[in-house]
Amino acid sequence: MKRNMSDLDRIIRVVVAALFGYLYFGGIVTGTLGIVLVVLGVVFLFTSVISFCPLYTIFKISTFNK
């Protein structure tokens, strides 16, 4: 997997994942929407750690500048 995410992109994803976690575990968003947010948060964290987003590959997008 070739890196296709910039550092700023990774930071934004971590912040959004933390926000989703806060909304769910704080009881602000519950039910199906809460579970969807948690799953998205986990995906955002995982893609941030590996610096690769599969959707970027499909749409031929890269925020990473060498």
C-alpha positions as CSV (number, residue, x, y, z in Angstrom):
1,M,0.0,0.0,0.0
2,K,1.4,3.3,-1.1
3,R,0.8,6.2,1.2
4,N,-2.0,8.5,-0.1
5,M,-2.8,10.7,2.9
6,S,-1.1,13.9,4.1
7,D,-0.4,14.6,7.7
8,L,-3.2,17.2,7.9
9,D,-5.6,14.6,6.5
10,R,-4.6,12.1,9.1
11,I,-4.9,14.7,11.9
12,I,-8.4,15.7,10.8
13,R,-9.5,12.0,10.7
14,V,-8.2,11.5,14.2
15,V,-10.1,14.6,15.5
16,V,-13.3,13.5,13.8
17,A,-12.9,10.0,15.1
18,A,-12.5,11.4,18.7
19,L,-15.6,13.6,18.2
20,F,-17.6,10.6,17.0
21,G,-16.4,8.6,20.1
22,Y,-17.3,11.4,22.4
23,L,-20.8,11.8,20.9
24,Y,-21.5,8.1,21.3
25,F,-19.9,7.3,24.6
26,G,-21.1,10.6,26.1
27,G,-24.7,9.4,25.3
28,I,-25.4,12.4,23.0
29,V,-26.0,10.2,19.9
30,T,-27.4,6.7,20.5
31,G,-29.0,3.9,18.6
32,T,-28.2,3.0,15.0
33,L,-26.7,6.4,14.2
34,G,-24.4,6.1,17.2
35,I,-23.2,2.7,16.1
36,V,-22.6,4.0,12.6
37,L,-20.5,6.9,14.0
38,V,-18.4,4.5,16.1
39,V,-17.8,2.3,13.1
40,L,-16.8,5.3,11.0
41,G,-14.6,6.5,13.8
42,V,-12.7,3.2,13.9
43,V,-12.3,3.3,10.1
44,F,-10.9,6.8,10.3
45,L,-8.5,5.9,13.0
46,F,-7.3,2.8,11.2
47,T,-6.8,4.6,7.9
48,S,-4.9,7.4,9.8
49,V,-2.5,4.9,11.4
50,I,-1.7,3.2,8.1
51,S,-1.8,6.5,6.0
52,F,-3.8,4.8,3.3
53,C,-7.4,5.3,2.3
54,P,-8.8,2.7,-0.1
55,L,-11.5,5.1,-1.3
56,Y,-8.8,7.5,-2.4
57,T,-7.4,4.8,-4.6
58,I,-10.8,4.1,-6.2
59,F,-11.3,7.8,-7.0
60,K,-7.6,8.4,-7.8
61,I,-7.2,11.0,-5.1
62,S,-4.0,11.6,-3.1
63,T,-3.5,14.3,-0.5
64,F,0.1,13.2,0.1
65,N,2.7,15.4,-1.5
66,K,6.2,14.0,-1.6
